[in-house]
Amino acid sequence: MLKLYGFSVSNYYNMVKLALLEKSVPFEEVPFFAGQTPQALAVSPRGKVPVLGVGQGFINETSVILEYIEQTQSGPSLLPADPFQRAQVLALCREIELYIELPARACYGEAFFGMTVPEAIKDKAKAELLLGIASLGRHGRFAPYVAGESFTLADLYFMYSVDLACAVGGKLFGLDLLAELPKAKTLLDTLQKMPSAQRVAADKDAAMPAFMAMIAAKK
C-alpha cells in the first residue's frame, strides 16, 4: 500500500491526498513534519513534505508524486492523454505554483501566524500576485474546470494554492484576487464542496490546533 508522509495542514500534502482520494487509491497516512534531522532527511532529501512511500523507496516533490500516481494507479485520469492538452494542464500547475503560490507564501507568516513580514517583501508579493492572477485569467479556461471540461491536476493546484493566495490578498492587501474572474471564484467554491475535498478539509481543521501550538512553541 502507498504511504503518504506529511501533515494535514500542508496544502501540498493535501493536493496529493485529494488526488489519491479522487482516484480511489488505498493509502496510509504517515505523520511527518519538515525538518533537517537525520530521520527526516532519510525520508525527504530536502526535509520537506509531502513524500510518497512506495515499494522501492520514497518519492519527493509534489509535481513528481502526482505524475507518478497518474502513471501507476487506476481511477479517473487527472491528466489528458493528448500531448498538447497534457502540456496545458502541466503548464497551469507550474504557473499557479510559481506565480501565485510562491509569492503568497512569502506572506504566510503575517497572514496566518501572527508574525511580521517586511513591507518590501509584502510589496513584492502583492505585485507578483496580481501578475500571477492575471496570467491565470489568460490561461485558465474555467469551462467549468481550470483546464477545460475535466477535473485535472491543475484543479488540485488551484484549490490548494489560490485559496491561500486569496486569503493573503484579503488579509494583507484588502484585495479580492478573483474579483475579475467570476468563473474562477465559482469553481473554487464548487471544488471545495466535493466530498473528498470536504474530508481533506475536516482533517485539516482537526490537525490545525496542534499545528498552531507547534508553531507557537517555535517562536
N, C-alpha and C positions, 0 to 999 in steps of 0.2 A: 504493500500500500504506500502511496505517496505520503510524504510528511512535509507539512508546511511550517517552517520555522519563522517566528516573528511574534508580533503582538497586535491585538485588535484595534489599537488606536492609530496605527500606521496606515496612511492612505495607500501606499504601495503594496503593503501586505493585503489590504482589502481588495485591491484590483485582482490579485491572483486568487484570493479566496472566492470572489464572486465568479471569476471565470470557471473555477472548479465546480462551484455550485450550479452554474448555468449549464455546464456540460454533464452534470450528474456523475462526476468522478469521485469515487471514495477517497478520502484523505484524512490524515490525522494532524491535528494542530499541536505543535510543539512550542511552548513558551520560550522565546528567545529575544534578548534585548541587544541592541547595538552596543559595541564596545571594543576595546583594544586588548582585552585579556587574552592569554593564550587559548583559553577554552573557546572564546568567541571567534578568534581568528582561525581556529581549526575547522570551523564550520563555514565562515564567510571571510574571504581573503582581505576584505576591507572592513570587516566587522560591522556590516550593515544588514538591514533586513529589507525584503524577505529573502529566504533561502528555501529551495525545494530539495528535499531529500529523496533520492531515487535509489534503485538497486545498486548502481555503480558508484554512487557518491553524492556530492552536493552540486547544485546549480544555483548560481547567484545572478543578480541583476534582473529586475522586473521584466524588462522587454524580452530578455533571453528566456526567462522562465515561461512567459506567456506563449512565445513561439514554440518552445519545447512541448508544452501542454497541447497546443494546437496540432503539432506534428505527431504526437504519440497517443493521444486519447480520443475516444469516440465521443459522440454527442454532437450537438449543434455546432456547426463551423463558425468560428469567430473571425476568420479571415477569408476573403473571396478567393476563389480558385483562379480567376482571371488575373494574370500578372500585373496588368495596369491598375485594375481596381484594388488589388492587394497592395500595390505600391502607394496608392492614395490613402488607404487606411493606415499604413505604417508611417507615412509622412505626417498625417494628422496626429498620430500618437506622439511623434517627436516634437512637432510644433507646440502641442499642448504642454508637453513636459518642459521644453527648453524656454519657451517664450511666455508661458503663463505660470506654470507650477514653480519653476525655479525663482523668478522674481518675487512671487508671493511668499515663498519660503523664507526669503531674507527678512521678512517682517513677521513671521510667526511668533517670535519671542514676545513682541509687544502686543500683537493682536490676540494671542491666546494664553500667554503665560505670565503676564504682568511685568515683563522686562521692558527695557528702554532701548529702542533702535535709533541710531544716529539719524538726524534729519537728512543728511546727504544720501544715506542708504535708502531711506524711505522715498526721497525724491526720485532716485534712480529706479526703484522698484515700481513706483507709480507710472513713470513714463514707459517703462518696458511692459507693464501690464496692459496699458492702453494700446500699445502697438501689437501685443500678443492677441488681445481680444479682437482687434481689427483684422488680424491675419486669420483668426478662426472664422470670423464672419465672411471673409472672402473664400476660404477653402471649404469650410463645413457646408454640408447640404441641408441637414436637418429635415429630411424628407422620408420618414419622420426622424430617422436616427442621424447621428453625426455625419456618417459617410454615405447615407442613402437609405435604402429600403430595409436593410438588415442590421441587427444588433451586432457590433463588431468590437474588436479590441479598442478602437477609437472611443467607443462609448464608455469603456472602463476608465480610460484616462480622463475623459470629460467628467464623469461622475465624481471621481475622487481627487481631481486636481482643480477643476474650475469651481466646484462648490467652495473649496477653501480659499481660492483666489477671490471669489465674490465676498466671502466673509471679511477678508483683509481689506478689500476695496471699500466695503461699507463701514467697517470699524475705524479704519485709519484715515480714509480719504473722503468719506461721505459720498462714495460713488456707487451707483448701481451698474456694475460692469456689463450686465446683459440687457440694459435698458433699450439699446438699439437692435437687439437680437431676440425678439419675442419668441421665435420658434425654438431658439436655444433654451430660453427660460422655461418654456412649456416642456421641452424634452427633459430637462433636469428634474423637474417635478415628477414627470411620468416615470423616469428611471428609478427615482427614489422610492416609488410605490411598488416596485417589483417585489414579489415575496422573498426572493433570495437577497435582494438589497435590504429589505427590512430586517432580515435575520442578521446580516452583517452589521447593520446599524444598531440593533439591540445588543449584539456582542460588544460593539464599541462603547456604547453607553454603560454597559456593565463593567467594562475594564477601565473606564475613564477615572473614577475616584482613586484607584490605586496608582494609576499613571501620574495623576496630578500630585499625589503625595510623594512619589519618587522624584518628580521634578522639583518640588519644594525642598526636599531633603538635600538636593544637589546645589541649591542656591547658596 
